[in-house]
Amino acid sequence: MKKSLALAIAVGLGATLQVASAGEITGTITLKGTPPAEKAISPLKDDPNCGKLHTDTPTTHHYVVGSKGELANAFVTIKGPGIGGKSGASAPAVILDQKGCEYVPHILALQTDQKLVAKNSDPVAHNVHPTPVVPGNKEENKMQVPNGPDLSFSYPKSEMFLKVACNVHSWMLAYVCVVDDPHYALTGKDGKFTIKDVPDGKYTLQVYHRKATGNTPVAKEIEVKGGAVTADFALDAK
């Protein structure tokens, strides 16, 4: 009995130490310089079915920047030993909605094999047309009527900024960052990100932004030793 109790305590202590060794990577992404002016989506107003869903003319939102340069929609991920090769098939679905004849959100992130579920909250028909370029990721084009059934997609290969279009409304675009590991984050309007449950180790932290970096990330080397690690980035406006 005593040996069993001692073993249980040792196992429990080992589990506690293992959990304690996992850290968080946090930081803030900012934008240097003045981004190009966003463009009005004029065709949206010209379509009577879409135009009546807006009181003004919507614009593109390539750069979502706060008053202090806080940059939203930056994708942050890590590379290193033990990172990668993990399926997200059991993870909750990521939702892409269609509101006001626009895709919401504009930038998404998910794991390989994780479901991307498209909804249509508009009173007009759309078609959801993901156009991956990485071999193994399937191109599909599915019609979706108002309040119609959800559409489901998934991708087995990593791909940055996989484009989702709507052939009914040419201005409707969304971009999906697909990676084979759960250690990633998208920045919010405050420019902040948090990557949780990172095992101790040395990693390369990579930041992507569709306009500021494209598919060539800005990177820095970091080391996680439990607790919290902070790494900030400043990207150049292009």
N, C-alpha and C positions, 0 to 999 in steps of 0.2 A: 504493500500500500504506500509506504513511504517513498519507494523508488518511483512508483507511478505518479505520485504527487510532485516529486522533484522533476520528473520528466515533463509533466504538464506545465510546471512553472517555467522550466527552461525553454520549452517551445513557445509559450506565451511571451516570454521576455524577448526571444529571438524575433517574433513577429512584431513586437513593439519597436525594437531597434530597427527592423527593416522599414517600417512605416516612417519612423523618425528620420531615416536617411534620405527620404524623398523630399525634394525641395520645390520651391516655386521660382520661376523666372518672371520678373515683372519689369515694366519699363514704359516709356512714352516715346511715341514717334511724332516728330514735328517736321514741318516743311520749311525749307529755306527758299527765300525768293518769292516772287509773285507768280502764281499760276496763271495760265492763259484764261481769258474770260470764257465762261460757260456759254453755250449757244442755245438759243431758243429752239424748242422742238415745234416748229411751225406746222408741219404736216398733221400733228395731233389735233390742233385746233381746226384744221381744214376738214377733218373727218367728223361729220355731225354726230355720229354715235359716241365718239371719244371726246370731242370738244365740249359737249354738254356736261361732262364729268368734271370739268375744271372751270374755275372762275377767272383764272388768268392763264397765260401761256407758260407751260412748264419749260424748264431748261435741262440740259445735260447736267450731270453731277460727277464729272470725272475727278475733280478735287473737292473733297468735303473738308474744309479747313476752319478751325476755330480762330478766335481773336488773337491768340498767342501762338498761332501756327500749328495747333494740335491737328494731326492728320488722321482722319477716319479711313476705314477700308484698306488699311495696310495689313498684309498677311505675314504672320511671323511663325517660323518653324525652326526646328533644330535638326542637326545632323551629327552623328557620332556613333560610338559602339553601342549596340543593342537597340538602336533606333531604326525603324523601318521594317517592312515585311509583315505588317499587322493589318488584318482585315477589320473593317468597321461594320460587318454584316449584322452584328447584334446591337449596334448603337441606335439610339432614337433617330427617326428620320429628320432630315433638314427640309424646311418648308420654303418653297418659292411661290409667292402669290402674284396675281395679276390684278392690279388696282389702278383705276384711272388710265387704262391702256399703257401701263408701265409695269415692268417687273420689279417686285419688291421682295427682298432687298436687291440692290444692284450687284453687289459682290457677296458671294457665299463661299463657305469652306466645308469640306467633308472628307471622310476617309474613303479609301478604296472599298468597294462593295457596300458602302452605307447608302441607304435609300435617299434619293432626292425626290420629294413629293411636290408636284405642281398643282396649285389650286387656281380656280378662276372666280374671283370675287366681283368681276365686272358683269354688267348686263349685256355684254357683246361677246361674240365668239372670238377665240384666239386659236393659234396653233403653236405648240411648244416644240421648238426645233433645235435641240442640242447638236453642235457641230464639232465634235472632238477631232483632234489631229493626230493623237498618239495611237499607234496600232494596238488593237485590242479593246479600245473604247468605241462602242457602237454609236453610230449616228442614227437618230430617230426623228420622226416628224409626226406629231400626233395632234389632231384637232381636239379642241375642248370648248364645248358650248357653255353658255352661262349656267352657273350652278351645276355643271356637269360633274361626273365622277372625277376624283383625283387621278392624276397621272403619276406613274412611278418610274424612276430611272436609277441606274447605278453603273459604276465604272470600276473595272478591275485594275486599271493602271493609273499611276500618278500622272497628273497633267495640270499645268498652271494656266489659269484663266481660260478654262474651257468655255467656249461661247455658246450661249443659249439665245436664239433669235425667235422672232415671230414673223412668219412670211405674210401674214395678213396686215400687220402694222410694222413697217420696216424700221422704225425708230426704237422698237422694243428690244433691248439687249440686256442680258445679265451675264456674269462671268463667275465660274466656279473653280476654286482651287482644290484639287484632289490630291491627297497625300496618303501614304501607306503607314501612317503612325498617328496616334491620338495627341501627340505633343505639338499643338499648334494653337494659334489664336488670331482673331481679327480685331483690329483696333476699333473702338467706338468713337463717338464724336469728341471725346476728351483726349483722343490719341493714345490712350492707355491699353496695355495688354497684360494678360496673366496666363502663363503656361504652368499647369499644376502637375504634381506627382512626378517630378523629374528625378530619376535615380542619380545618385552621386556620380560624377564623372566630368570629363572635359568634352565640350561640344562646340560646334559652330552654329551660332545663332544667325538666321537668315531672315531678311525682311524684303518682301516684294510689294510693289504697288503698281497697278496696271499701267499708269502713265509715268510715274516718277522713275521706276526701275525696269518695267517690262518683265521679261523672263530672266533677267540677270540681276540677282539679288545683291543687296548691300549686306555685308556679313562682318561678324567679329567673333573672336574666340572667347569663350567663357568657361568657368569651372563651377560646378554645383557641389557644395559640401553640406547638404541639409540646410534648413532655414530658407531664407530668401536671397535671391541674387537679382540685382538691378542692372539693366542694360538699356540705355537710351540711344536713339538714332535720330539724326537729322538728314532728311532726304532733300535733294535739289529739285526744284520745280523745273519741269521740262515742257 
